């Protein structure tokens, strides 16, 4: 199941496409990122074939086809750690603890923003999955949706 991520709030059409192809039985693409000329610097952390072929979608759109754990790791590496100075590996792999630490970092000296609230919500969902209160697949989809919303809200707050 692909996951839509939006890493900018830019409404310009994309001019650059970064697509990472893989050779696995269940999928042929890991992800496809589209950015406009002004935001092409965001693509520096994404590896894959770069082209203008097939561009024209909205800037900042990522269609992510990777498994749950890889998408979460991508959020942690490319977004959560730069934003909140921590990731799951700082909490013995505990995603909920990392998300809570991010929430606490973002709210330490100010009122919660939409980004912080979405992180805290993702932490609660992760805990519900671990407790068996939510089915695994449905819960994971909710975690990814909350992380995607947080990432998009952060992009808007940063003016990206």
N, C-alpha and C positions, 0 to 999 in steps of 0.2 A: 504494500500500500504506500504510494508516494505521500510525502509530507510537504506541504507548501510552507515555505519560510519566506519572510519579507524582511530583508536586511537594510532597506532604505525606505523612506517615505516619498522618494522622488517619483514623479509621475511621467518623466521623460521616457521615450522609447529606448530600449537597449540598443547599443551599437556593438557590444562585445559579448560573446558567449563563451563560457568556460564549461566544458562538458568532460567529465571523467568517465570513460568507458571501462567496463570490466568484462571478464569472460567467466561468468558463473551461470549455472543452470537456471537460476530463478530470476536473473535480471541481466540486462546488457549495459545499463548506465547506473553509476553510483549517484551522480547528481548533475544538474544543469543549472548554472548560475548565469543570469543576464544582468549586465550593468550598462549604464550610459557612459559617454565619454568622460563626463565630469566625475563620475564615481568609479572609474576603472581601477583606481588605487585599492578599492575594497577587494578586488580579485587577487591581490598579491598573495593572500593566504590560501587560495584555492588552487589546487593543481589540476591539470587536465589539458585537453586540446582547446586552444583559443582560436576563435574565428568570429567573423561577422555573419557567417552563414546561419540562416534561421533566426537571426536576431529580429527585433521589432516588438518583443514583449515589453513588459514594464520593467524599468530599472530596479534592481535589487531583488528580483524574484528568484528564488531557489526552489527547484523541484528536487527533493531529496528522496532517493529510492533505497538508501542503505538500511540495514537492520537497525532496530531501536538503539542498541548499545552504541553503535557507531555514530548515529545522529546525536545522541546525548553527549558523547565524547566531543563531537564537533562543536556543539553549543558550549561545552565547558572550555575547550581549548581556544576557540576563536572569539568567544563572547563573554562567558561568565568570569573566567580568570582575569581578562583585562578590565572588566567592569568592577568586580568585587574582590579581586586578589586571592581567590581560592577556587578549588575545584574538588571533585569527588576524591581524587588521589590524596588530598590533604586530610581526608576524613576516612581513611581506610576503605575507600571505594564506596562510601555511603552517600548516595546522591541526595537523599533527603537532608542529611546533615550539611552538605555543601550548599544546598539551596537555602536552608535556614541561615547559614552563616552569611550568605549573600544578602538575604533580607536584613539581618542584623547590621551588616556593614552599611547598607544603603540607608538604614533608618536610625543609625547611631546618633546623628545630630540634626535630624530633620524629620518632618512628617513623612509617612509612607507615600511613595509615588505609585503610579500604575505599574511600573516595572517591579518595584519591591513587592507589591501585592500579588502580582502574577507569579513571582518566585516563591512566595510563601504558599500560594495555592498549589503550585507544582510540588512543593515539599509535602503538603498535606495529602495530595493524591499518591505520591510515592509511598508514604507511610501507610495509606489505606491499602495499597497493593500488597505491601509486605505483611500486613495484618490479615490479609485474605478478605477484606471487606469489599474489594473491587476485583473483578476478574482481570487477569494479567493483560490480555491483549487490549481490552477496552480501557483499562487504566493507563497502559502505556500510551495509547492514542491521546488520552486526556493530558498526560504529562507533556507530550510533544506539542500539543495545541497551546498549553499554558506557556511553555518555553518560547514557542514561536511568537505568541502575543507579546511576551515580555521583551523579546529581541526587537520586534517592530516598534513597540512603544519607546524603547531606548533609542532606536534610530531616529525617531521623531524628535525626541528630547535633545539629541545631539545635533539635529539639523542635517542629518545624513539623508 
